[in-house]
Amino acid sequence: MLGDDYRTTKDWDPFGLLNGIYTQTTGNPTEVEQQEDYDFDEKRGNLLERSIFETYDESFTYDDLHRLTGETVSSSTLSTTYANNGNITNRSEIGDFTYDTSTTSPHAGTNLTSTTGDLLPASNQLVDYTDFNKASHISQGGLDYFITYGPDRQRRKTTLADGIAMDVTAAINVASNWNDINGVVGGGKINAGKLFLFLCLCYEKK
């Protein structure tokens, strides 16, 4: 149950694999709010197909090692290829991956070459880390993003500088969706779209 107005049920097959998730209102008449259908390979447990309201469809293929090799999302087809050691060598929507050729770090990525031409940013991104291996400063294309941590090593303050430095911590904390973020940090000082895209590229080293 989801409150007094909605009821969600889940359907499982005899092998414990999910068949579907369905949510509908409890009024009269009822209205279907969620309908997701799943199809799994009963022998291997791999997800083969998923559909939402019979209008959004996904299908998946795997190799003999259960690694994902193909995805069809609506009308788009994506593929993944692997090296003999398990490294991903290509993602069709991203590009080609290369790795360290030494025997000590064979899975360490060294380069990503975009084959789509529109995914990777045009400018390089530089990252500085704290002595406990978390990002403290990220710069890219004239933008500088500073992260301050507390004694527990949890993020306490973030500041984005784009000509005019401004503290965006409060904005991110109170924003619950994209419109809220746009309203809080738009204000003519910094472009909210630029902020959003920049923050999406900020990764912490765990």
HUQUIPE-V415142 format. One record per backbone hydrogen bond with DSSP energy under -0.5 kcal/mol. CO is the residue of the C=O (numbers start at 1). NH is the residue of the N-H. E is the energy in kcal/mol with one decimal. If there is no record, write none. Layout:
co: [CO	CO]
nh: [NH	NH]
e: [E	E]
//
This chain:
co: [1	2	2	5	6	7	9	11	11	13	17	19	20	21	22	23	23	24	31	31	34	35	36	37	39	39	40	41	46	48	49	50	51	52	52	55	56	57	58	59	61	61	63	67	69	70	71	71	72	72	73	76	78	79	81	81	83	87	89	90	91	91	94	94	95	96	98	98	105	107	108	111	112	113	124	126	128	128	130	134	136	137	138	139	140	143	144	144	145	146	148	148	150	154	157	158	158	159	160	160	161	162	163	164	166	166	168	169	170	171	177	178	179	180	181	182	185	186	186	191	192	193	194	195	196	197	198	199	201	204]
nh: [3	5	6	26	2	24	22	19	20	16	13	38	11	36	9	33	34	7	25	33	23	53	21	51	48	49	42	45	41	60	39	58	37	55	56	57	52	74	50	72	69	70	66	63	80	61	73	78	59	74	76	73	71	92	89	90	86	83	97	81	94	95	115	116	91	113	110	111	108	109	100	98	114	96	141	139	136	137	133	130	147	128	145	126	143	140	146	161	138	159	156	157	153	150	148	168	169	146	162	166	144	164	165	162	160	168	172	173	174	175	181	182	183	184	185	186	190	189	190	195	196	197	198	199	200	201	201	202	203	206]
e: [-0.5	-0.7	-1.1	-1.8	-2.3	-2.1	-2.8	-3.8	-1.5	-2.3	-2.8	-3.1	-2.4	-2.5	-2.9	-2.9	-2.0	-2.7	-2.4	-0.5	-2.2	-2.9	-2.1	-2.3	-3.0	-1.8	-0.8	-3.4	-2.9	-2.4	-2.3	-2.6	-2.4	-2.2	-1.7	-0.5	-2.3	-3.1	-2.4	-2.5	-2.7	-1.5	-1.9	-1.9	-2.1	-2.2	-0.5	-3.6	-1.8	-0.6	-2.8	-2.9	-2.6	-2.3	-2.3	-1.3	-1.8	-3.0	-2.1	-2.2	-1.8	-1.5	-1.2	-0.8	-2.3	-2.7	-2.6	-1.4	-1.4	-0.6	-2.7	-2.4	-0.6	-2.4	-0.6	-2.4	-3.1	-1.4	-1.6	-2.8	-2.5	-2.9	-3.0	-2.5	-2.0	-2.2	-0.5	-3.3	-2.5	-2.6	-3.2	-1.9	-2.3	-2.3	-3.3	-1.3	-0.9	-3.3	-0.5	-1.7	-1.9	-1.5	-0.6	-0.9	-1.7	-0.6	-2.4	-2.4	-2.1	-1.5	-2.1	-2.5	-2.2	-2.3	-2.6	-1.3	-0.5	-0.8	-1.3	-2.3	-2.6	-2.4	-2.5	-2.7	-1.7	-0.7	-1.1	-1.3	-0.7	-0.8]
//
